[in-house]
Amino acid sequence: MQLYFKNNFLSLSYDRQLRLGVAQWRGRLQGAELREAYLLCLEMIHRFSLARWLADDREMGSICPEDLEWSLQVYIPRMANSPLLRMARLPSKSEENLEAIGVMIDKGHTYDLKMVFRDFTSEEEAMAWLMEPLSN
């Protein structure tokens, strides 16, 4: 894995050969910081034509209503039109985060998605599923 970006809240890595991206979230980001982090995810996905994504949200905090609205209007449509085919998520321990991400996932399903999405309780299970042959 190659490190793409890292700060106190987010670590982004990728493997070009496997077409895999990994986002590890920590803490509560809001406003411009959260939006920049989401845009960095999209930039990495497009730059390396990633088809597989692991979102490690276990340590991610809540998402405020304003950021959720921005995510629904800007981030989700772009993610829906990305080259991703398979996304695995390790859900947050934060109930507020789970609710917000649930709304984002529901919005994503309103698009004609090629992406398959699943939640996992362990990184090993998530990675095994991600590495299965892609249908596209």
N, C-alpha and C positions, 0 to 999 in steps of 0.2 A: 504494500500500500504506500502511496505517495501522499505526503501531507500537502494539502492545498491551502488551508487557512486554519489559524488557531488563535483564539483569545480566551478570556476567562469564562465565556459562556458557550462557545461553540468550537468544535474541532471538525473540519471537513477533510476527508481523505478519499482517494480514488485508486482504482486499479484499471488502467486503460485496457489491458489484455482481457480481463474478465468483464469489462464494461460495467464495473461496480463502483458505486459511491456510498460513502458512509458519513452520516451526520450524527455527532454525539453532542447533545444539548445538556447544559448545566445551568441551573438557576432561572431567574425570571428576567427576560429581556422585554423591553417595551419601546414603543415609538420608533424613532429612526434606527436604533440599534437592531431591533427585531426585523424591521423591514430590510435593512441592509443584509442581515444574515440570511433571510429568505432569498433575496436577490443573488447572493453569493452561491447559494445552493443551485439556483437555476443556471447561473453562469457556468458552474462546474459541470452540471448535467449536459448542457449544450456544447461546451467546449470539447468535451471528451466523448460525446455521443453515448452517454451512459444509458444502459437498459435496465440495470438492477440498482436498487436503492435500499439501504438499511437506515431507518430513522430510529436512533437510540434516544428516545424521549424520557427515559426513566427518571432522570434528574431535572427535567424541564419544569419550570414553574408555570403559573397561570398566564393566560393571555387576556389582556384587557379588552373591553368591548370595541374600542376604536381600532385596535390592531386586528381584531377578528374581522371587523367590517372591511378593512383594507385588504386583508388576506382573501376574503371572499370575492372582492372586486378585482384584485390585481394578481395575487399569487396563485390562487387555485386555477383560474383560466390558463395561466402560463404553464403551470405544472401539468394540467390536463393535455396540453399541446406539446409536451416535451417528448423526447425519445424514450422515456421510461416505459418499460413493459411490465416490470414486477417491482412492487414495493413491500418491504417487510417493516413492521414497526414494533418496537419494544415500548409499550405504553408508559406514560408518566405515572408517578405515584400521586400526583396532584389531581384531586377530583375536578377542580376548575379547569385544569388543562385538558383532562379527558372529555369534558363537556364541549369545550371550544374546538378541539380537534374533531370530535364527532360531528359538529356542525360543518366543519371544513370538508370532511369526508363525504357527508351527505350532499354538499354542493358539488363536489367532484363527480359524483354519480349522475349529475344532471347533464354531463358532457358525454359525448360519444367516445368513451375511453377504450384504449387498447391495453391499458394498464390493469394488472391484477393486484389486489391489495389484501394483505393479511396481517393480523396481530399475532405476536408470539410472546411466550414467557421467558424464553432463553435465547441468547445470541446464537448458540450452536444450532438450534432448530431453525432459526431465521436464516442463517447462512446456508444451511443444507437446502432449504426450500429455494432460496435465491439462486443457488448454483445449479438447480435442475435445468435441463435444456429449455431454451426459450421457444415459444411457439411461433414467433415472428422472426 
